[in-house]
Amino acid sequence: MDPKPADGGTVPVRAGAASIAGRVYDVETRAGVSGVKISGERIDDAKQTIPVQETDPTGHYVIEGLDKGGYTISCSGFSETYLLPGEDRVKTVTLDADSSATGIDFALEKAGILEGTVTVNGVVAANARLMTRHQAANGEPRLLGIQTDAEGRYWIGGLEQGGRRVTFILLRSEGGNIHRKIPVVIASGATTVADVEFYSGTAAIEGVVYQDENTPLAAYVEAHFYESGLVSSTQCDSRGCFRLEELPAEPVELLVYMDAKPDAPVRRRSIKLELAKGGTLRQDICLSATTVFCKVANLPENAFVVFIGALRGDVDLSNRSFEALYAAMQNRESFSVISPEGTGQITALEPGAYTVVAVSMPGHPSAAEALEGEALQEFISGVRITPPVIVTIQEYGQSLAVDLSF
């Protein structure tokens, strides 16, 4: 019987006569990659681990002394000039007694590199801490923390090729963080240069986010400046208070939202404001419990994501073009992503009339900013819009149901 770990952890695989062998190589040149770590674990209740091996100068590895059974083998420790596709990161191998499994190979692809210089108001941001958010056309966003050097330079390796939007977030201890969104195209084995210019001003916004007079909300507040392309963000404290500082004097859209609790919709609200140089604007924000429940039928097969949105007033979307939709969405009051079953909720609406519509995207809209030419036209041609429905909210806390269909 295999030994069991006393603390629920792992124990080394006991000696046997079976083995696993393979090679790690550059998929383009077929050259072996040395020094890559190969690790594994036996698939059984004992959670037995395989001692870590390293590939030799030709990229080969051999794991000997294994007992019969199933194993998972993984590859790590290669430089950020390479990447390993997600579907190839773990191999599953089944061994019989005295058997050998060969050809358990890992093919590394050349990674893309992103580098550049970070400045704030034209001055290099030396030793600055940033968070980067990489959103490709498909897949989940990837978050990477970086720090600039003494000359304000940054370097990010291990990136997959393709268009994406990278959000650079300059982390600050006070006054909110500053964001800069840059569309880039990453090429395999190549370096893309993207300098990041942050700007600050003398304007400020402060206020309180609440559900009612007695219920402050620890919401997130983002200020989007479309003229300069900057975003500033912060989270309200326990009293619902927020303050954003060093902002440019230009039109701004405040996006205020609460993370969803189990079985509760995300509350979002959009507010358009104008900031004055050197001034502090006071803006208290109500995130009401008003909800429009949406059911969307006939979802397009090519849908990567489907949004539902509420546009202030009776909006003409008769031509249902991408350009008309983009212009109309600049006046959105609230939006949300529907579930795979086609249901969703739009929340935090004030009393008034709204145009409710569902939009299907063939890829993530953020990544589309990096597309051009035929790739952009292909993306636009895949956008679908439902016929709109007009609803009227009579009072705070009201709930309505809307059916939409593509």
Secondary structure, 3 states (H helix, E strand, C coil): CCCCCCCCCCEECCCCCEEEEEEEEECCCCCECCCCEEEEEECCCCCEEEEEEECCCCCEEEEEEECCEEEEEEEECCCCCEECCHHHCEEEEEECCCCEECCCCEEEEECEEEEEEEEECCEECCCCEEEEEEEECCCCCEEEEEECCCCCEEEEEEECCEEEEEEEEECCCCCCEEEEEEEEEECCCCEEECCEEECCCCEEEEEEEEEECCEECCCEEEEEECCCCEEEEEECCCCCEEEEEEECCCEEEEEEEECCCCCCCCEEEEEEEECCCCCEEECCEECCCCEEEEEEECCCCCCCEEEEEEEECCCCCCCCCHHHHHHHHCCEEEEEECCCCCEEEEECCCCEEEEEEEEEECCCCCHHHHCCHHHHHHHHHCCEECCCEEEEECCCCCEEEEEEEC
